[in-house]
């Protein structure tokens, strides 16, 4: 089983979503499906088909969440030195092609949030910078071509940049 890295906040959010799916949404859709089935011919019953399809989607989401919650390693428990890029670090980069500075936080997939510059340790950008130290340069292949960066600063997630 693959280790699933996430923050405790993401674990709580996903656990609550799983609980809501199991206890509220899936049972409600099950009842809707049965009600629609009682309306007659299932071959021409749009309500039944819609409830069945939505039920399958929710069951698939529940299975996905259950898999994410299995084998969890909490990011807050990791010992991160902060002088090398890894999961649970914040990194300030210089985009060598565009000349601008940008900061990313590397966490688990459940924590990724592009609007806040939080990226998954599994993303191409994170994979390109993991194991790098301050001053090192690296390149990442993107759909728009190769992008080059220099690591300007690294810190353990939650600590000040150095």
C-alpha positions in Angstrom: 0.0 0.0 0.0 1.3 3.5 -0.9 1.9 6.0 1.8 -0.7 8.7 1.7 0.7 12.0 3.0 -1.7 14.7 4.2 -2.2 17.3 6.9 -4.5 16.6 9.8 -6.9 19.2 8.4 -7.2 17.4 5.1 -7.7 14.1 7.0 -10.5 15.6 9.0 -12.1 17.2 5.9 -12.0 13.9 4.0 -13.2 11.9 7.0 -16.2 14.2 7.3 -16.9 13.9 3.5 -16.8 10.1 3.8 -19.1 10.2 6.8 -21.6 12.4 5.0 -21.5 10.2 1.9 -22.1 7.0 3.9 -24.7 8.3 6.3 -26.6 10.9 4.3 -26.0 11.1 0.5 -25.7 7.4 -0.5 -28.7 6.3 1.6 -30.8 9.3 0.2 -29.9 8.4 -3.4 -30.7 4.7 -2.6 -34.2 5.7 -1.5 -34.6 8.0 -4.6 -33.5 5.1 -6.8 -36.0 2.7 -5.2 -38.8 5.4 -5.5 -38.0 5.9 -9.2 -37.9 2.1 -9.8 -41.4 1.9 -8.4 -42.6 4.2 -11.2 -42.6 1.4 -13.7 -40.5 0.5 -16.8 -36.8 1.1 -16.0 -35.8 1.3 -19.6 -37.6 4.7 -20.0 -37.2 5.9 -16.5 -35.0 9.0 -16.5 -35.3 9.5 -12.7 -34.1 6.0 -12.1 -31.2 6.3 -14.4 -30.2 9.7 -13.0 -30.3 8.3 -9.4 -28.4 5.2 -10.4 -25.7 7.2 -12.1 -25.4 9.7 -9.3 -25.2 6.7 -6.8 -22.4 5.2 -8.7 -20.5 8.5 -8.7 -20.9 8.9 -5.0 -19.9 5.3 -4.3 -16.8 5.8 -6.4 -15.9 9.0 -4.5 -16.4 7.2 -1.2 -14.0 4.4 -2.4 -11.5 7.1 -3.5 -11.6 8.8 -0.1 -11.3 5.5 1.7 -8.2 4.7 -0.2 -6.7 8.1 0.6 -7.4 7.7 4.3 -5.8 4.3 4.4 -2.1 4.3 5.3 -2.1 8.0 6.2 1.1 9.6 7.2 0.5 13.1 8.8 2.7 15.7 7.3 2.9 17.5 10.7 4.7 14.4 12.1 7.5 14.4 9.5 11.0 15.5 10.5 12.0 18.0 7.8 15.4 19.6 8.1 14.4 22.6 5.9 17.7 22.9 4.0 16.7 20.5 1.2 13.5 20.6 -0.8 11.1 17.8 0.2 7.5 17.2 1.2 6.5 19.5 4.0 8.7 22.4 2.8 8.0 25.9 1.4 10.3 26.9 -1.4 10.9 30.3 -3.0 11.9 30.0 -6.6 13.2 32.3 -9.3 11.7 31.5 -12.7 14.8 31.8 -14.8 12.8 32.2 -18.0 10.3 34.8 -16.7 12.4 36.5 -14.1 9.7 36.4 -11.4 9.9 34.9 -7.9 7.2 32.5 -6.7 6.8 30.5 -3.5 5.3 27.0 -3.3 4.4 24.8 -0.4 4.9 21.0 -1.1 2.3 18.9 0.7 0.2 15.8 -0.2 -2.3 15.5 -3.0 -5.2 16.0 -0.6 -3.8 19.4 0.4 -3.0 20.7 -3.1 -4.5 24.1 -3.8 -3.2 25.9 -6.9 -4.8 29.3 -5.8 -2.6 29.2 -2.6 0.5 27.8 -4.4 0.2 24.5 -2.4 1.4 21.7 -4.7 1.4 17.9 -4.3 4.7 16.2 -3.8 3.7 14.0 -6.8 3.3 17.0 -9.2 5.9 17.4 -12.0 7.1 20.7 -10.5 7.6 19.2 -7.0 9.3 16.2 -8.4 11.7 18.5 -10.3 12.7 20.4 -7.2 12.7 17.6 -4.5 16.3 17.0 -3.2 17.5 20.4 -4.5 19.2 22.9 -2.2 19.3 26.7 -2.1 21.1 28.0 -5.2 20.6 24.9 -7.3 18.8 25.1 -10.6 16.4 22.6 -12.2 14.2 22.3 -15.2 10.6 21.0 -15.5 8.8 19.8 -18.6 5.4 21.5 -18.9 2.8 21.4 -21.7 4.1 24.8 -22.7 7.7 23.7 -22.8 10.6 23.4 -20.5 10.7 25.9 -17.6 13.9 26.5 -15.6 14.0 27.6 -11.9 16.6 28.4 -9.2 15.9 27.6 -5.6 16.2 30.9 -3.6 15.0 29.8 -0.2 13.7 26.7 1.6 12.0 26.3 4.9 10.2 23.5 6.8 6.5 24.0 6.3 5.4 26.4 9.1 8.9 27.8 9.7 10.3 31.1 8.4 12.2 31.1 5.1 16.0 30.9 5.2 
